[in-house]
């Protein structure tokens, strides 16, 4: 167990800057998820942590010790790969045992006959075997010990890969999109299994994914990456409710956050949105800004002539109502409980309001701006849900 | 529907006929040789085309083959030379192909280009310089002269590089994280995952060198060192007349190990395919 400090790591392939001075401190025992669209550099960062790639600049410390110059096997990390990367010619038990055998038995003791002849090697092997058994038991693999990877299902292979990683008791676990080759149902199951594993081991986890649900549900810390930079590192709820950057707000959340162009009025209020938003922006009057509105923070009312319903998607527990605002032509999606929009049809005339204090304001480049809003007056939003 | 089915059956029948004719054409000389090895000389020259011998002369032909030339010696030479060549080829080609497919280093494309050019150059082009080199080194008429020129196989490097390129990078990365050294990755991770390619290469290598006449003919004078194909030639020369029965018997004996080895390897080949495949 150890903390992990990433300090100013940069990586360039030819003319492409893949990582641009990434810094993040991961406290001991944290579950950090690196999330971002494909090509954002998250996997490269993980491979640099593992020592499979070398950074051009920056330093890495595990438990306070610089590890940049160390080979992968000396860094006290274990890694789980997207393709599982199990050794196809070895059984489940052998796959899990191999990192321990390579670590604890010197080369000459690994020769086929030596292990049987030397009492010392024999006792080491017995200890390894006990640890492998314990790991297999923990992951429910005991009955599969003698199978080869081809004879296993995707979920079982994933568990073997986890077993091979955890048997070493590393200081840091690195997981590179471990669930993306599984079907949807199994993914949800393995998601909670990995989160539970983290809870039980208490080891530092660094988890790479492009799936925001995985990031939000499993992590203690989420780091959103884009174009080689870390945009924000925070807890899942902070990332969602308090994004530092429009790109973070757009990446996290489904359906995507609505973004409407607006302008700062004389007294700091927002104008030109096409719906009333109370509050004042910390920016000079006349500045063009972008207003971010989460679909669940919109209140839909029939009539009022502010917009027209263009589509309704029913997911069961809630409906996504798409509409076009008359004022801006911008498409907007509202997330509504079925009871609140029963009988609503495409083409219906509606008006929108924003839950107070929920509007997010960003400048033209996407940086978050301060936005003061008046306190909610009692009774004003009684009709809300 | 039934028409389509019948067409399928017809197509299959046509395919079978074409393949059978092809196989018959390829096998005919060998089958004729096999038949001749059981016939007396008079019958071979009789002019009538008959597969089965009228009088069985097999025992005489085969004992004659073993008595008149050291056939056993030729076979042992064949095993030593082909085995030696194959072992060296694997020792050199596998690490080289691994480096070419899984490591990034300056000059990689140039080296691979050189390998591809090497594929285009037949032994006949380099034979004379090689002969002169071995003559200077005093190595003519030795096993070394038979083995050394083939110890590095560009074909092997090329074949393995293509096969290794299909091994997922993640598997190599996992091995590095687990603590395998680069050499251990080659011999304990890559090689076990590559049996189909290694078997295929072994078949190519052993057949071509077992049957090779050109190079042994150039560097070997002693009967004791002759590999099988050259041995058959000596056999004919020593007889100073052509006695086809025993000669065909010798040819059959010389070919048999290859056929047996191929059948065994084929089995291994299929095992290899079912063992490989990381994602399955």
Interface residues (C-beta under 8 A of the other chain):
Chain A: X47 X50 X51 X52 X71 X72 X73 X77 X78 X79 X81 X82 X83 X84 X85 X86 X87 X88 X89 X98 X99 X102 X103 X148 X149 X150 X152 X164 X181
Chain B: X168 X170 X171 X173 X174 X175 X176 X177 X178 X179 X180 X184 X189 X192 X193 X274 X275 X276 X277 X278 X279 X280
